[in-house]
Amino acid sequence: MNVLTYLIPVSLILGGIGLVAFVFTVRSRQYEDPEGAAQRILSDDYDDRPKS
């Protein structure tokens, strides 16, 4: 039972870190257009190389 006094706060802290990371990615618009990225991978017209 003594182990639970350590495990419960550690799990709450890790869950909080995960929640903060998720909120950060949502606010920085990481999930804005998931279908567009999938279509760009399949398209031959998209060229990611820098123009010289």
Rosetta blueprint (number, residue, H / E / L):
1 M L
2 N L
3 V L
4 L H
5 T H
6 Y H
7 L H
8 I H
9 P H
10 V H
11 S H
12 L H
13 I H
14 L H
15 G H
16 G H
17 I H
18 G H
19 L H
20 V H
21 A H
22 F H
23 V H
24 F H
25 T H
26 V H
27 R H
28 S L
29 R L
30 Q L
31 Y L
32 E L
33 D L
34 P H
35 E H
36 G H
37 A H
38 A H
39 Q H
40 R H
41 I H
42 L H
43 S L
44 D L
45 D L
46 Y L
47 D L
48 D L
49 R L
50 P L
51 K L
52 S L
